[in-house]
Amino acid sequence: MDFSALPEDEKAALVSLIVDKVCVSFGSEILKVVPGLVSTEVDAHLSFDEHATINRVMKINYLMKFLKIFNVSPQILCRLRGS
């Protein structure tokens, strides 16, 4: 696949998916060493866009379930606006 041939919006979506996969994988590895809960944060650039933040959290949640990395609670804590 020629990455340079992709339109910019598809490149951005692919990079976003790769970053999410890496974050989920890090969380999985941390759980192997430290039992309990792992926090995954979304990009602070989304902090004032409530809908974009929730969409990103839902994508990460779906990725966790799809990859069967660990069971995800039906309850998700999503802080809106970075601090």
Backbone as numpy.savetxt, mean C-alpha at the origin, in Angstrom:
# Nx Ny Nz CAx CAy CAz Cx Cy Cz
9.14 -6.48 -21.91 8.30 -5.29 -21.91 9.19 -4.05 -21.91
8.89 -3.14 -22.79 9.64 -1.89 -22.88 8.96 -0.84 -22.00
9.51 -0.65 -20.81 8.93 0.29 -19.85 8.85 1.71 -20.41
9.84 2.08 -21.20 9.88 3.45 -21.74 8.76 3.70 -22.74
8.18 2.65 -23.29 7.11 2.82 -24.27 5.75 3.06 -23.63
5.66 2.86 -22.32 4.38 3.05 -21.64 4.03 4.53 -21.51
2.75 4.87 -21.56 2.34 6.25 -21.28 2.67 6.60 -19.82
2.85 7.87 -19.56 3.25 8.33 -18.22 2.28 7.88 -17.13
0.97 7.91 -17.38 0.03 7.52 -16.34 0.14 6.03 -16.02
0.45 5.20 -17.03 0.64 3.78 -16.78 1.95 3.52 -16.04
2.98 4.30 -16.34 4.24 4.18 -15.60 4.01 4.50 -14.14
3.28 5.57 -13.88 3.01 5.98 -12.50 2.21 4.91 -11.76
1.23 4.32 -12.42 0.42 3.27 -11.79 1.27 2.04 -11.51
2.15 1.69 -12.42 3.02 0.52 -12.23 3.99 0.76 -11.08
4.58 1.93 -11.02 5.51 2.26 -9.93 4.77 2.24 -8.60
3.56 2.78 -8.57 2.75 2.78 -7.36 2.48 1.35 -6.88
2.14 0.46 -7.80 1.89 -0.93 -7.46 3.15 -1.60 -6.92
4.28 -1.33 -7.54 5.55 -1.91 -7.09 5.90 -1.43 -5.69
5.72 -0.13 -5.43 6.01 0.42 -4.10 5.09 -0.21 -3.06
3.81 -0.36 -3.38 2.88 -0.99 -2.45 3.29 -2.43 -2.17
3.69 -3.16 -3.21 4.12 -4.55 -3.03 5.34 -4.63 -2.13
6.29 -3.73 -2.30 7.49 -3.70 -1.45 7.10 -3.42 0.00
6.21 -2.45 0.22 5.77 -2.11 1.58 5.08 -3.30 2.24
4.21 -3.96 1.52 3.50 -5.13 2.05 4.50 -6.25 2.35
5.47 -6.44 1.49 6.48 -7.47 1.71 7.33 -7.16 2.95
7.69 -5.88 3.14 8.43 -5.49 4.34 7.60 -5.81 5.59
6.32 -5.47 5.55 5.44 -5.76 6.68 5.40 -7.24 6.98
5.34 -8.05 5.96 5.32 -9.51 6.12 6.61 -9.99 6.78
7.74 -9.47 6.34 9.03 -9.88 6.92 9.14 -9.43 8.38
8.65 -8.25 8.69 8.69 -7.76 10.07 7.86 -8.67 10.98
6.70 -9.11 10.49 5.84 -10.00 11.29 6.50 -11.34 11.56
7.41 -11.77 10.72 8.12 -13.03 10.96 9.07 -12.91 12.15
9.53 -11.69 12.42 10.49 -11.46 13.50 9.80 -10.93 14.75
8.87 -10.01 14.58 8.19 -9.37 15.68 6.69 -9.64 15.55
6.14 -10.49 16.41 4.71 -10.78 16.30 3.87 -9.57 16.69
2.69 -9.51 16.14 1.78 -8.41 16.48 1.23 -7.75 15.24
1.17 -6.45 15.28 0.60 -5.67 14.19 1.68 -4.88 13.48
1.47 -4.64 12.22 2.37 -3.82 11.43 1.57 -2.68 10.83
2.14 -1.50 10.88 1.49 -0.32 10.32 2.07 -0.03 8.95
1.19 0.24 8.00 1.62 0.67 6.68 1.01 2.05 6.43
1.84 2.98 6.03 1.36 4.34 5.83 1.23 4.64 4.34
0.32 5.56 4.04 0.17 6.00 2.66 0.95 7.29 2.46
1.17 7.63 1.24 1.94 8.81 0.86 1.36 10.07 1.50
2.20 10.86 2.13 1.76 12.10 2.77 1.19 13.10 1.76
1.55 12.96 0.49 1.00 13.85 -0.53 -0.52 13.68 -0.67
-1.04 12.56 -0.20 -2.48 12.31 -0.27 -3.20 12.82 0.98
-2.48 13.39 1.92 -3.04 13.69 3.24 -4.25 14.61 3.23
-4.38 15.46 2.26 -5.54 16.36 2.23 -6.57 15.94 1.19
-6.40 14.75 0.64 -7.36 14.20 -0.31 -7.93 12.93 0.31
-9.04 13.10 1.02 -9.63 11.99 1.77 -9.94 10.78 0.89
-10.53 11.01 -0.26 -10.92 9.91 -1.14 -9.69 9.19 -1.70
-8.68 9.93 -2.08 -7.46 9.30 -2.60 -6.76 8.49 -1.51
-6.76 9.00 -0.27 -6.16 8.27 0.85 -6.88 6.96 1.08
-8.20 7.01 1.14 -9.00 5.80 1.37 -8.80 4.81 0.23
-8.77 5.29 -1.00 -8.54 4.41 -2.15 -7.18 3.72 -2.05
-6.17 4.46 -1.62 -4.83 3.88 -1.49 -4.81 2.82 -0.40
-5.46 3.10 0.72 -5.54 2.13 1.81 -6.25 0.86 1.34
-7.33 1.03 0.60 -8.07 -0.13 0.12 -7.24 -0.95 -0.88
-6.44 -0.27 -1.70 -5.57 -0.99 -2.64 -4.51 -1.80 -1.88
-3.93 -1.21 -0.84 -2.94 -1.92 -0.04 -3.59 -3.11 0.67
-4.78 -2.89 1.21 -5.52 -3.97 1.88 -5.80 -5.11 0.89
-6.24 -4.78 -0.30 -6.50 -5.79 -1.32 -5.23 -6.55 -1.67
-4.12 -5.82 -1.80 -2.85 -6.44 -2.14 -2.43 -7.43 -1.06
-2.61 -7.06 0.20 -2.28 -7.95 1.31 -3.11 -9.24 1.22
-4.38 -9.09 0.96 -5.25 -10.27 0.86 -4.93 -11.09 -0.38
-4.73 -10.43 -1.51 -4.47 -11.12 -2.77 -3.18 -11.93 -2.71
-2.15 -11.35 -2.13 -0.86 -12.02 -2.03 -0.81 -13.01 -0.87
-1.86 -13.04 -0.07 -1.96 -13.94 1.09 -0.73 -13.82 1.97
-0.26 -12.59 2.13 0.93 -12.36 2.95 0.58 -12.50 4.43
-0.51 -11.92 4.82 -1.03 -12.14 6.16 -2.49 -11.76 6.18
-3.20 -12.29 7.16 -4.62 -11.99 7.27 -4.81 -10.55 7.66
-5.72 -9.90 7.00 -5.98 -8.48 7.26 -7.29 -8.38 8.01
-7.26 -7.65 9.07 -8.47 -7.43 9.85 -9.47 -6.66 9.02
-10.76 -6.96 9.19 -11.76 -6.17 8.46 -11.78 -4.72 8.94
-11.16 -4.47 10.09 -11.08 -3.10 10.59 -9.72 -2.53 10.21
-9.74 -1.40 9.56 -8.51 -0.76 9.13 -8.45 0.63 9.75
-7.35 0.92 10.39 -7.14 2.25 10.93 -6.49 3.10 9.85
-7.16 4.15 9.47 -6.66 5.02 8.41 -6.65 6.45 8.94
-5.47 6.95 9.22 -5.36 8.33 9.67 -5.38 9.25 8.45
-6.24 10.21 8.49 -6.30 11.19 7.40 -5.50 12.41 7.81
-4.70 12.91 6.94 -3.83 14.06 7.14 -2.59 13.70 7.94
-1.44 13.90 7.33 -0.18 13.59 7.97 0.12 14.52 9.13
0.91 14.04 10.03 1.27 14.88 11.18 2.77 14.96 11.30
